[in-house]
């Protein structure tokens, strides 16, 4: 069964920030590759969003509404509501994400 995937505006900003960082540290080509792959990975949620697991930072505080999948060090945080998948964050998994996730997802 196919789900609709919605990528919220903040996710676009997340991807732009990631790409700017990669451009400064590496190359434009790698930046484009990462941006394209992150977007494609988000779109794969249309086929099987249940495959993701609950982010441990949220699970620890009893929040089980969100799931995550990964591409390299990046974590794609999303929520399934009926037949819709809402992608809320694309974050670098090497950062301390507890505060970021609580601020962005539990407003």
C-alpha positions as CSV (number, residue, x, y, z in Angstrom):
1,X,0.0,0.0,0.0
2,X,1.4,3.4,-1.0
3,X,1.6,6.3,1.4
4,X,1.8,10.0,0.5
5,X,5.1,11.7,1.6
6,X,5.1,15.3,2.7
7,X,8.4,17.1,3.3
8,X,7.9,20.1,5.5
9,X,9.7,23.4,4.8
10,X,12.1,23.0,7.7
11,X,13.4,19.8,6.1
12,X,14.2,21.7,2.9
13,X,16.2,24.1,5.1
14,X,17.9,21.2,6.9
15,X,19.1,19.8,3.5
16,X,20.3,23.2,2.3
17,X,22.3,23.7,5.5
18,X,23.8,20.2,5.1
19,X,24.7,21.0,1.4
20,X,26.3,24.3,2.2
21,X,28.5,22.6,4.8
22,X,29.5,19.9,2.4
23,X,30.3,22.5,-0.3
24,X,32.5,24.3,2.1
25,X,34.3,21.2,3.4
26,X,34.3,19.0,0.2
27,X,32.8,19.7,-3.2
28,X,29.7,20.9,-5.0
29,X,29.4,17.4,-6.6
30,X,29.3,15.6,-3.3
31,X,26.8,18.2,-2.0
32,X,24.5,17.6,-4.9
33,X,24.8,13.8,-4.4
34,X,23.9,14.0,-0.7
35,X,20.9,16.4,-1.4
36,X,19.6,14.1,-4.1
37,X,20.0,11.0,-2.1
38,X,18.4,12.5,1.0
39,X,15.4,13.5,-1.0
40,X,15.2,10.1,-2.7
41,X,15.5,8.4,0.7
42,X,12.6,10.5,2.0
43,X,10.5,9.4,-1.0
44,X,11.2,5.7,-0.3
45,X,9.0,6.1,2.8
46,X,6.0,6.0,0.4
47,X,6.5,2.2,0.1
48,X,7.4,1.1,3.6
49,X,7.4,3.8,6.3
50,X,7.0,1.2,9.1
51,X,10.6,0.0,8.5
52,X,12.0,2.9,10.5
53,X,12.6,2.7,14.2
54,X,11.8,5.1,17.0
55,X,14.5,7.8,17.7
56,X,16.1,6.7,21.1
57,X,16.1,10.4,22.3
58,X,12.3,10.5,22.0
59,X,11.8,6.9,23.1
60,X,13.6,7.7,26.4
61,X,10.9,10.3,27.2
62,X,8.0,8.1,26.1
63,X,7.3,9.8,22.7
64,X,6.6,7.0,20.2
65,X,4.9,9.1,17.5
66,X,8.0,9.5,15.4
67,X,10.3,7.1,13.5
68,X,13.6,7.5,11.7
69,X,15.6,6.1,8.9
70,X,19.2,6.8,8.0
71,X,21.4,7.8,5.1
72,X,25.1,7.9,6.0
73,X,25.3,10.0,9.2
74,X,22.0,11.7,8.5
75,X,18.8,10.9,10.4
76,X,15.5,11.4,8.7
77,X,12.8,11.8,11.3
78,X,9.2,11.4,10.3
79,X,5.7,10.7,11.5
80,X,3.0,8.4,10.0
81,X,-0.6,9.6,10.2
82,X,-3.1,7.3,8.5
83,X,-1.7,7.0,4.9
84,X,0.5,10.1,5.1
85,X,4.1,10.4,6.0
86,X,5.3,13.7,7.3
87,X,9.1,14.2,7.2
88,X,10.0,16.6,10.0
89,X,13.8,16.7,10.2
90,X,16.9,15.7,8.4
91,X,19.7,16.0,10.9
92,X,23.4,15.1,11.2
93,X,23.5,12.1,13.5
94,X,26.9,13.1,14.8
95,X,25.3,16.0,16.7
96,X,23.7,15.8,20.1
97,X,20.1,15.7,19.0
98,X,18.1,15.5,22.2
99,X,17.4,19.2,22.5
100,X,16.9,19.7,18.8
101,X,14.3,16.9,18.5
102,X,12.4,18.1,21.6
103,X,12.3,21.7,20.3
104,X,11.3,20.8,16.8
105,X,9.0,17.9,17.3
106,X,7.4,18.5,20.7
107,X,6.5,22.2,20.4
